[in-house]
Amino acid sequence: MTVRVLLLGGTAEARRLASLLATDQDLDIVSSLAGRVRAPTLPVGEVRIGGFGGPAGLADWLAAERIDAVIDATHPFAATITANANEATGRLGVPFVVLRRPGWQQGPADDWHWVDTVADAATRLPALGRRVFLATGRGDLAAFADRDDLWFLLRAVDPPPPPLPANRVIVRGRGPFDVPGELALLRHHRVDVVVARDSGGDHVAAKLTAANTLGLPVLVARRPPLPDVPVVTTERAAADWLAGVRHQPS
Ligand code: NAP
């Protein structure tokens, strides 16, 4: 019997998981993207794009599409869709798992300063620096919009929407990023502090290595908490979880 799976994506691991699961003829995978990026990198297989309309809209969609299991492989800071998926699957009794890449590990030579949210990082400036590489999500930029006392380097796939800080340079870029490139970027713009989120993932870690090499402080925002759900950290473990769901008596 074919098992129909919703794979909430928008991340590299979601695309890798879609490729891994595509080899199984008994699985019917629908990947879902929010539609934030104008020209997204698409996973293999069926893709739908756009919000569902909150937990109720998602529950309706899952029922209408006869989805048997949901895998949330969204970004660690995409907390709303994870909460919505938890609520919708709980309502319908559909098995649900979260695939989350591990967070970053601070090394002894890293000058990291942990904060609960990116907005909290704004309160730690300018004590730690005035030329800021704001390496966060577009939704986090507003907290810095009125900081005319600071200068910002922003990097985004598409131009970020306002409100934005006045003293800024925006560079366009999509990971993966490498250490030589990040070193050159930080040096060229004379950055003296980095603001980052504990996203984890090798493709965006180079900025932390570069900051360490240059002896720069990094303000690191902690991840939002996960709901009380099963969590796996690798694509293989997510595939194994799905195999377990398929072999459960219905
Ligand atoms: P969010 O705050 O958790 O979600 C906001 C709303 O966007 C959700 O309520 C939902 O709308 C819609 N949505 C989010 N992810 C969706 C998905 N995969 N499929 C369909 N609808 C989705 O999410 P976000 O932080 O804006 O991130 C949006 C997407 O970008 C996520 O899929 C995430 O994996 C990806 N992404 C985010 C970041 C980041 O920095 N946050 C970085 C890289 C990639 P409805 O309520 O209408 O269903």
py3Dmol code that shows the C-alpha trace and the ligand (Angstrom):
import py3Dmol

protein = """\
ATOM      1  CA  MET A   1       0.000   0.000   0.000  1.00  0.00           C
ATOM      2  CA  THR A   2       1.331   3.467  -0.875  1.00  0.00           C
ATOM      3  CA  VAL A   3       2.033   5.757   2.071  1.00  0.00           C
ATOM      4  CA  ARG A   4       1.428   9.444   1.415  1.00  0.00           C
ATOM      5  CA  VAL A   5       3.793  11.780   3.272  1.00  0.00           C
ATOM      6  CA  LEU A   6       3.875  15.560   3.677  1.00  0.00           C
ATOM      7  CA  LEU A   7       7.473  16.781   3.932  1.00  0.00           C
ATOM      8  CA  LEU A   8       7.618  20.343   5.266  1.00  0.00           C
ATOM      9  CA  GLY A   9      10.772  21.760   3.752  1.00  0.00           C
ATOM     10  CA  GLY A  10      12.664  24.836   2.680  1.00  0.00           C
ATOM     11  CA  THR A  11      16.005  23.445   3.876  1.00  0.00           C
ATOM     12  CA  ALA A  12      18.896  21.469   2.409  1.00  0.00           C
ATOM     13  CA  GLU A  13      18.126  18.497   4.650  1.00  0.00           C
ATOM     14  CA  ALA A  14      14.512  18.450   3.434  1.00  0.00           C
ATOM     15  CA  ARG A  15      15.758  18.285  -0.157  1.00  0.00           C
ATOM     16  CA  ARG A  16      18.200  15.504   0.718  1.00  0.00           C
ATOM     17  CA  LEU A  17      15.428  13.592   2.486  1.00  0.00           C
ATOM     18  CA  ALA A  18      13.106  13.988  -0.523  1.00  0.00           C
ATOM     19  CA  SER A  19      15.847  12.473  -2.715  1.00  0.00           C
ATOM     20  CA  LEU A  20      16.412   9.619  -0.270  1.00  0.00           C
ATOM     21  CA  LEU A  21      12.707   8.772  -0.003  1.00  0.00           C
ATOM     22  CA  ALA A  22      12.124   9.108  -3.770  1.00  0.00           C
ATOM     23  CA  THR A  23      13.883   5.789  -4.303  1.00  0.00           C
ATOM     24  CA  ASP A  24      11.068   3.969  -2.464  1.00  0.00           C
ATOM     25  CA  GLN A  25       8.211   3.136  -4.850  1.00  0.00           C
ATOM     26  CA  ASP A  26       5.777   2.618  -1.967  1.00  0.00           C
ATOM     27  CA  LEU A  27       6.093   6.231  -0.800  1.00  0.00           C
ATOM     28  CA  ASP A  28       4.239   9.182  -2.258  1.00  0.00           C
ATOM     29  CA  ILE A  29       6.049  12.324  -1.032  1.00  0.00           C
ATOM     30  CA  VAL A  30       4.683  15.872  -1.272  1.00  0.00           C
ATOM     31  CA  SER A  31       7.227  18.542  -0.336  1.00  0.00           C
ATOM     32  CA  SER A  32       5.893  21.863   0.895  1.00  0.00           C
ATOM     33  CA  LEU A  33       7.596  25.262   0.686  1.00  0.00           C
ATOM     34  CA  ALA A  34       6.397  28.507   2.232  1.00  0.00           C
ATOM     35  CA  GLY A  35       7.050  30.519  -0.943  1.00  0.00           C
ATOM     36  CA  ARG A  36       9.330  33.104   0.683  1.00  0.00           C
ATOM     37  CA  VAL A  37      12.099  32.853  -1.928  1.00  0.00           C
ATOM     38  CA  ARG A  38      11.454  34.003  -5.498  1.00  0.00           C
ATOM     39  CA  ALA A  39      13.396  31.197  -7.200  1.00  0.00           C
ATOM     40  CA  PRO A  40      13.664  28.408  -4.615  1.00  0.00           C
ATOM     41  CA  THR A  41      15.933  25.395  -5.011  1.00  0.00           C
ATOM     42  CA  LEU A  42      13.341  22.671  -5.514  1.00  0.00           C
ATOM     43  CA  PRO A  43      13.445  19.127  -4.124  1.00  0.00           C
ATOM     44  CA  VAL A  44      12.812  16.139  -6.386  1.00  0.00           C
ATOM     45  CA  GLY A  45       9.210  14.962  -6.680  1.00  0.00           C
ATOM     46  CA  GLU A  46       5.894  16.682  -6.098  1.00  0.00           C
ATOM     47  CA  VAL A  47       6.074  20.172  -4.603  1.00  0.00           C
ATOM     48  CA  ARG A  48       3.361  22.507  -3.345  1.00  0.00           C
ATOM     49  CA  ILE A  49       4.093  26.132  -2.451  1.00  0.00           C
ATOM     50  CA  GLY A  50       2.400  28.519  -0.006  1.00  0.00           C
ATOM     51  CA  GLY A  51       0.929  28.582   3.491  1.00  0.00           C
ATOM     52  CA  PHE A  52      -1.935  26.331   4.547  1.00  0.00           C
ATOM     53  CA  GLY A  53      -3.828  28.885   6.631  1.00  0.00           C
ATOM     54  CA  GLY A  54      -2.758  28.068  10.190  1.00  0.00           C
ATOM     55  CA  PRO A  55      -3.243  24.773  12.018  1.00  0.00           C
ATOM     56  CA  ALA A  56      -6.894  24.454  10.955  1.00  0.00           C
ATOM     57  CA  GLY A  57      -6.017  24.995   7.293  1.00  0.00           C
ATOM     58  CA  LEU A  58      -3.213  22.475   7.538  1.00  0.00           C
ATOM     59  CA  ALA A  59      -5.501  19.897   9.208  1.00  0.00           C
ATOM     60  CA  ASP A  60      -8.053  20.357   6.403  1.00  0.00           C
ATOM     61  CA  TRP A  61      -5.318  19.958   3.795  1.00  0.00           C
ATOM     62  CA  LEU A  62      -3.933  16.794   5.431  1.00  0.00           C
ATOM     63  CA  ALA A  63      -7.404  15.241   5.543  1.00  0.00           C
ATOM     64  CA  ALA A  64      -8.286  16.238   1.965  1.00  0.00           C
ATOM     65  CA  GLU A  65      -4.961  14.916   0.653  1.00  0.00           C
ATOM     66  CA  ARG A  66      -5.207  11.708   2.735  1.00  0.00           C
ATOM     67  CA  ILE A  67      -1.760  12.223   4.239  1.00  0.00           C
ATOM     68  CA  ASP A  68      -0.528   9.263   6.334  1.00  0.00           C
ATOM     69  CA  ALA A  69       2.510  10.901   7.999  1.00  0.00           C
ATOM     70  CA  VAL A  70       4.134  14.330   8.309  1.00  0.00           C
ATOM     71  CA  ILE A  71       7.875  15.036   8.503  1.00  0.00           C
ATOM     72  CA  ASP A  72       8.850  18.554   9.526  1.00  0.00           C
ATOM     73  CA  ALA A  73      12.294  19.283   8.073  1.00  0.00           C
ATOM     74  CA  THR A  74      11.916  23.057   8.252  1.00  0.00           C
ATOM     75  CA  HIS A  75      14.535  25.491   9.524  1.00  0.00           C
ATOM     76  CA  PRO A  76      15.203  25.363  13.317  1.00  0.00           C
ATOM     77  CA  PHE A  77      13.917  28.948  13.604  1.00  0.00           C
ATOM     78  CA  ALA A  78      10.691  28.318  11.643  1.00  0.00           C
ATOM     79  CA  ALA A  79       8.807  27.743  14.908  1.00  0.00           C
ATOM     80  CA  THR A  80       5.309  28.662  13.729  1.00  0.00           C
ATOM     81  CA  ILE A  81       4.977  26.004  11.047  1.00  0.00           C
ATOM     82  CA  THR A  82       6.361  23.387  13.459  1.00  0.00           C
ATOM     83  CA  ALA A  83       3.791  24.336  16.112  1.00  0.00           C
ATOM     84  CA  ASN A  84       1.039  24.336  13.475  1.00  0.00           C
ATOM     85  CA  ALA A  85       2.042  20.914  12.177  1.00  0.00           C
ATOM     86  CA  ASN A  86       2.155  19.532  15.700  1.00  0.00           C
ATOM     87  CA  GLU A  87      -1.339  20.826  16.380  1.00  0.00           C
ATOM     88  CA  ALA A  88      -2.842  19.686  13.053  1.00  0.00           C
ATOM     89  CA  THR A  89      -1.364  16.180  13.186  1.00  0.00           C
ATOM     90  CA  GLY A  90      -2.363  15.851  16.850  1.00  0.00           C
ATOM     91  CA  ARG A  91      -5.939  16.737  15.947  1.00  0.00           C
ATOM     92  CA  LEU A  92      -6.086  14.078  13.206  1.00  0.00           C
ATOM     93  CA  GLY A  93      -3.899  11.425  14.856  1.00  0.00           C
ATOM     94  CA  VAL A  94      -1.424  11.544  11.946  1.00  0.00           C
ATOM     95  CA  PRO A  95       2.131  10.431  12.899  1.00  0.00           C
ATOM     96  CA  PHE A  96       4.526  13.397  13.088  1.00  0.00           C
ATOM     97  CA  VAL A  97       8.277  13.722  13.428  1.00  0.00           C
ATOM     98  CA  VAL A  98      10.656  16.678  13.375  1.00  0.00           C
ATOM     99  CA  LEU A  99      13.996  16.419  11.571  1.00  0.00           C
ATOM    100  CA  ARG A 100      16.361  18.958  13.183  1.00  0.00           C
ATOM    101  CA  ARG A 101      20.022  19.300  12.391  1.00  0.00           C
ATOM    102  CA  PRO A 102      22.151  19.551  15.553  1.00  0.00           C
ATOM    103  CA  GLY A 103      22.998  23.031  16.824  1.00  0.00           C
ATOM    104  CA  TRP A 104      26.519  24.427  16.790  1.00  0.00           C
ATOM    105  CA  GLN A 105      29.081  23.497  19.428  1.00  0.00           C
ATOM    106  CA  GLN A 106      31.121  26.318  20.913  1.00  0.00           C
ATOM    107  CA  GLY A 107      34.861  25.637  20.954  1.00  0.00           C
ATOM    108  CA  PRO A 108      37.241  26.892  23.666  1.00  0.00           C
ATOM    109  CA  ALA A 109      38.625  29.627  21.377  1.00  0.00           C
ATOM    110  CA  ASP A 110      35.191  30.908  20.273  1.00  0.00           C
ATOM    111  CA  ASP A 111      34.184  34.294  21.735  1.00  0.00           C
ATOM    112  CA  TRP A 112      30.444  33.527  21.686  1.00  0.00           C
ATOM    113  CA  HIS A 113      27.794  35.378  23.679  1.00  0.00           C
ATOM    114  CA  TRP A 114      24.496  33.471  23.936  1.00  0.00           C
ATOM    115  CA  VAL A 115      21.177  35.341  23.862  1.00  0.00           C
ATOM    116  CA  ASP A 116      17.612  34.033  23.938  1.00  0.00           C
ATOM    117  CA  THR A 117      16.451  35.816  20.796  1.00  0.00           C
ATOM    118  CA  VAL A 118      17.990  37.804  17.966  1.00  0.00           C
ATOM    119  CA  ALA A 119      16.204  40.883  19.316  1.00  0.00           C
ATOM    120  CA  ASP A 120      18.089  40.376  22.590  1.00  0.00           C
ATOM    121  CA  ALA A 121      21.336  40.620  20.630  1.00  0.00           C
ATOM    122  CA  ALA A 122      20.457  44.239  19.766  1.00  0.00           C
ATOM    123  CA  THR A 123      20.636  45.124  23.460  1.00  0.00           C
ATOM    124  CA  ARG A 124      24.253  43.834  23.625  1.00  0.00           C
ATOM    125  CA  LEU A 125      25.423  46.345  21.022  1.00  0.00           C
ATOM    126  CA  PRO A 126      27.446  48.557  20.767  1.00  0.00           C
ATOM    127  CA  ALA A 127      29.234  47.104  23.836  1.00  0.00           C
ATOM    128  CA  LEU A 128      30.580  44.240  21.680  1.00  0.00           C
ATOM    129  CA  GLY A 129      31.026  46.134  18.410  1.00  0.00           C
ATOM    130  CA  ARG A 130      29.644  48.741  16.001  1.00  0.00           C
ATOM    131  CA  ARG A 131      30.217  47.189  12.561  1.00  0.00           C
ATOM    132  CA  VAL A 132      27.806  44.274  12.631  1.00  0.00           C
ATOM    133  CA  PHE A 133      27.455  41.306  10.285  1.00  0.00           C
ATOM    134  CA  LEU A 134      23.770  40.607  10.913  1.00  0.00           C
ATOM    135  CA  ALA A 135      23.709  36.996   9.708  1.00  0.00           C
ATOM    136  CA  THR A 136      20.123  36.218  10.662  1.00  0.00           C
ATOM    137  CA  GLY A 137      16.770  35.709   8.953  1.00  0.00           C
ATOM    138  CA  ARG A 138      14.877  38.487   7.192  1.00  0.00           C
ATOM    139  CA  GLY A 139      12.253  38.413   9.950  1.00  0.00           C
ATOM    140  CA  ASP A 140      14.891  39.386  12.517  1.00  0.00           C
ATOM    141  CA  LEU A 141      16.084  42.600  10.895  1.00  0.00           C
ATOM    142  CA  ALA A 142      13.326  44.861  12.238  1.00  0.00           C
ATOM    143  CA  ALA A 143      14.793  44.679  15.762  1.00  0.00           C
ATOM    144  CA  PHE A 144      17.818  46.613  14.455  1.00  0.00           C
ATOM    145  CA  ALA A 145      15.936  49.046  12.214  1.00  0.00           C
ATOM    146  CA  ASP A 146      16.262  52.080  14.524  1.00  0.00           C
ATOM    147  CA  ARG A 147      19.905  51.479  15.469  1.00  0.00           C
ATOM    148  CA  ASP A 148      21.408  54.501  13.747  1.00  0.00           C
ATOM    149  CA  ASP A 149      24.430  54.217  16.068  1.00  0.00           C
ATOM    150  CA  LEU A 150      25.539  50.987  14.308  1.00  0.00           C
ATOM    151  CA  TRP A 151      26.584  49.918  10.800  1.00  0.00           C
ATOM    152  CA  PHE A 152      25.253  46.643   9.340  1.00  0.00           C
ATOM    153  CA  LEU A 153      26.264  44.106   6.744  1.00  0.00           C
ATOM    154  CA  LEU A 154      23.195  42.111   5.640  1.00  0.00           C
ATOM    155  CA  ARG A 155      23.150  39.060   3.374  1.00  0.00           C
ATOM    156  CA  ALA A 156      20.031  37.679   1.740  1.00  0.00           C
ATOM    157  CA  VAL A 157      18.868  35.505  -1.164  1.00  0.00           C
ATOM    158  CA  ASP A 158      16.316  38.160  -2.196  1.00  0.00           C
ATOM    159  CA  PRO A 159      16.361  41.836  -1.081  1.00  0.00           C
ATOM    160  CA  PRO A 160      14.885  41.917   2.446  1.00  0.00           C
ATOM    161  CA  PRO A 161      11.726  43.974   3.015  1.00  0.00           C
ATOM    162  CA  PRO A 162      11.639  47.063   5.283  1.00  0.00           C
ATOM    163  CA  PRO A 163      12.001  48.079   8.046  1.00  0.00           C
ATOM    164  CA  LEU A 164      15.793  47.926   7.714  1.00  0.00           C
ATOM    165  CA  PRO A 165      18.589  49.771   9.523  1.00  0.00           C
ATOM    166  CA  ALA A 166      19.671  52.986   7.780  1.00  0.00           C
ATOM    167  CA  ASN A 167      23.442  52.376   7.846  1.00  0.00           C
ATOM    168  CA  ARG A 168      23.709  49.161   5.871  1.00  0.00           C
ATOM    169  CA  VAL A 169      25.189  47.294   2.949  1.00  0.00           C
ATOM    170  CA  ILE A 170      23.209  44.372   1.527  1.00  0.00           C
ATOM    171  CA  VAL A 171      25.016  41.579  -0.291  1.00  0.00           C
ATOM    172  CA  ARG A 172      23.091  38.913  -2.155  1.00  0.00           C
ATOM    173  CA  GLY A 173      24.031  35.326  -1.390  1.00  0.00           C
ATOM    174  CA  ARG A 174      22.752  31.790  -0.977  1.00  0.00           C
ATOM    175  CA  GLY A 175      24.779  29.195   0.949  1.00  0.00           C
ATOM    176  CA  PRO A 176      26.851  27.132   1.114  1.00  0.00           C
ATOM    177  CA  PHE A 177      29.508  29.658   2.113  1.00  0.00           C
ATOM    178  CA  ASP A 178      33.211  28.851   2.584  1.00  0.00           C
ATOM    179  CA  VAL A 179      35.764  30.138   5.079  1.00  0.00           C
ATOM    180  CA  PRO A 180      37.995  32.059   2.603  1.00  0.00           C
ATOM    181  CA  GLY A 181      34.924  33.843   1.249  1.00  0.00           C
ATOM    182  CA  GLU A 182      33.640  34.693   4.729  1.00  0.00           C
ATOM    183  CA  LEU A 183      37.074  35.935   5.827  1.00  0.00           C
ATOM    184  CA  ALA A 184      37.279  38.191   2.783  1.00  0.00           C
ATOM    185  CA  LEU A 185      33.758  39.521   3.417  1.00  0.00           C
ATOM    186  CA  LEU A 186      34.405  40.303   7.098  1.00  0.00           C
ATOM    187  CA  ARG A 187      37.755  41.939   6.354  1.00  0.00           C
ATOM    188  CA  HIS A 188      36.486  43.965   3.394  1.00  0.00           C
ATOM    189  CA  HIS A 189      33.647  45.455   5.470  1.00  0.00           C
ATOM    190  CA  ARG A 190      35.776  45.809   8.633  1.00  0.00           C
ATOM    191  CA  VAL A 191      33.164  43.896  10.624  1.00  0.00           C
ATOM    192  CA  ASP A 192      33.897  43.844  14.365  1.00  0.00           C
ATOM    193  CA  VAL A 193      30.953  41.739  15.658  1.00  0.00           C
ATOM    194  CA  VAL A 194      28.750  38.988  14.186  1.00  0.00           C
ATOM    195  CA  VAL A 195      25.110  38.278  15.090  1.00  0.00           C
ATOM    196  CA  ALA A 196      24.028  34.732  14.223  1.00  0.00           C
ATOM    197  CA  ARG A 197      21.369  32.207  15.140  1.00  0.00           C
ATOM    198  CA  ASP A 198      22.108  28.674  16.315  1.00  0.00           C
ATOM    199  CA  SER A 199      20.944  27.337  12.966  1.00  0.00           C
ATOM    200  CA  GLY A 200      23.487  24.541  12.847  1.00  0.00           C
ATOM    201  CA  GLY A 201      24.428  23.063   9.487  1.00  0.00           C
ATOM    202  CA  ASP A 202      27.749  22.982   7.657  1.00  0.00           C
ATOM    203  CA  HIS A 203      26.612  25.194   4.782  1.00  0.00           C
ATOM    204  CA  VAL A 204      26.421  28.345   6.952  1.00  0.00           C
ATOM    205  CA  ALA A 205      29.038  27.541   9.622  1.00  0.00           C
ATOM    206  CA  ALA A 206      31.958  29.178   7.787  1.00  0.00           C
ATOM    207  CA  LYS A 207      31.112  32.622   9.196  1.00  0.00           C
ATOM    208  CA  LEU A 208      31.745  31.291  12.704  1.00  0.00           C
ATOM    209  CA  THR A 209      35.112  29.846  11.718  1.00  0.00           C
ATOM    210  CA  ALA A 210      36.000  33.141  10.041  1.00  0.00           C
ATOM    211  CA  ALA A 211      34.937  35.120  13.130  1.00  0.00           C
ATOM    212  CA  ASN A 212      37.077  32.840  15.280  1.00  0.00           C
ATOM    213  CA  THR A 213      40.089  33.320  12.969  1.00  0.00           C
ATOM    214  CA  LEU A 214      39.716  37.102  13.211  1.00  0.00           C
ATOM    215  CA  GLY A 215      39.069  37.011  16.975  1.00  0.00           C
ATOM    216  CA  LEU A 216      35.620  38.582  16.581  1.00  0.00           C
ATOM    217  CA  PRO A 217      32.839  38.236  19.159  1.00  0.00           C
ATOM    218  CA  VAL A 218      29.673  36.446  17.983  1.00  0.00           C
ATOM    219  CA  LEU A 219      26.238  36.958  19.483  1.00  0.00           C
ATOM    220  CA  VAL A 220      24.451  33.606  19.061  1.00  0.00           C
ATOM    221  CA  ALA A 221      20.663  33.403  19.446  1.00  0.00           C
ATOM    222  CA  ARG A 222      19.372  30.193  20.993  1.00  0.00           C
ATOM    223  CA  ARG A 223      16.827  28.100  19.086  1.00  0.00           C
ATOM    224  CA  PRO A 224      13.151  28.447  19.874  1.00  0.00           C
ATOM    225  CA  PRO A 225      11.981  25.446  21.926  1.00  0.00           C
ATOM    226  CA  LEU A 226      10.456  22.474  20.113  1.00  0.00           C
ATOM    227  CA  PRO A 227       7.048  21.085  21.039  1.00  0.00           C
ATOM    228  CA  ASP A 228       7.042  17.716  22.803  1.00  0.00           C
ATOM    229  CA  VAL A 229       7.319  15.535  19.663  1.00  0.00           C
ATOM    230  CA  PRO A 230       9.644  12.821  18.324  1.00  0.00           C
ATOM    231  CA  VAL A 231      12.827  14.422  16.943  1.00  0.00           C
ATOM    232  CA  VAL A 232      15.500  12.919  14.668  1.00  0.00           C
ATOM    233  CA  THR A 233      18.712  14.591  13.561  1.00  0.00           C
ATOM    234  CA  THR A 234      19.577  12.859  10.277  1.00  0.00           C
ATOM    235  CA  GLU A 235      17.786  12.089   7.022  1.00  0.00           C
ATOM    236  CA  ARG A 236      18.506   8.377   7.539  1.00  0.00           C
ATOM    237  CA  ALA A 237      16.826   8.474  10.967  1.00  0.00           C
ATOM    238  CA  ALA A 238      13.793  10.215   9.448  1.00  0.00           C
ATOM    239  CA  ALA A 239      13.555   7.473   6.800  1.00  0.00           C
ATOM    240  CA  ASP A 240      13.811   4.832   9.548  1.00  0.00           C
ATOM    241  CA  TRP A 241      11.040   6.591  11.531  1.00  0.00           C
ATOM    242  CA  LEU A 242       8.857   6.454   8.419  1.00  0.00           C
ATOM    243  CA  ALA A 243       9.588   2.746   7.963  1.00  0.00           C
ATOM    244  CA  GLY A 244       8.430   2.223  11.560  1.00  0.00           C
ATOM    245  CA  VAL A 245       5.190   4.107  10.875  1.00  0.00           C
ATOM    246  CA  ARG A 246       4.509   1.994   7.786  1.00  0.00           C
ATOM    247  CA  HIS A 247       4.910  -1.229   9.694  1.00  0.00           C
ATOM    248  CA  GLN A 248       2.608  -0.214  12.514  1.00  0.00           C
ATOM    249  CA  PRO A 249      -0.727  -2.086  12.420  1.00  0.00           C
ATOM    250  CA  SER A 250      -3.505   0.398  11.510  1.00  0.00           C
TER     251      SER A 250
END
"""
ligand_1 = """\
48
NAP
P 7.420 30.210 10.207
O 7.567 31.546 10.819
O 7.525 29.016 11.069
O 6.029 30.089 9.445
C 5.212 31.201 9.128
C 4.129 30.707 8.200
O 4.674 30.394 6.914
C 3.444 29.445 8.667
O 2.434 29.729 9.613
C 2.926 28.898 7.363
O 1.776 29.624 6.933
C 4.017 29.245 6.385
N 5.024 28.189 6.214
C 6.230 28.079 6.810
N 6.886 27.025 6.342
C 6.087 26.441 5.433
C 6.231 25.316 4.599
N 7.363 24.562 4.586
N 5.194 24.996 3.777
C 4.077 25.753 3.767
N 3.888 26.834 4.532
C 4.894 27.181 5.351
O 8.454 30.044 8.991
P 9.605 31.039 8.464
O 10.637 31.190 9.508
O 8.957 32.221 7.835
O 10.222 30.118 7.315
C 9.490 29.862 6.147
C 10.132 28.704 5.419
O 11.456 29.062 5.057
C 10.201 27.407 6.213
O 9.716 26.392 5.380
C 11.656 27.218 6.530
O 12.059 25.855 6.464
C 12.341 28.022 5.436
N 13.558 28.666 5.950
C 13.450 29.524 6.989
C 14.576 30.114 7.499
C 14.477 31.048 8.649
O 15.427 31.769 8.879
N 13.400 31.065 9.426
C 15.833 29.845 6.923
C 15.919 28.959 5.853
C 14.766 28.381 5.362
P 0.293 29.107 7.241
O 0.045 29.387 8.680
O -0.549 29.920 6.306
O 0.267 27.645 6.924
"""
view = py3Dmol.view(width=600, height=400)
view.addModel(protein, "pdb")
view.setStyle({"model": 0}, {"cartoon": {"style": "trace"}})
view.addModel(ligand_1, "xyz")
view.setStyle({"model": 1}, {"stick": {}})
view.zoomTo()
view.show()
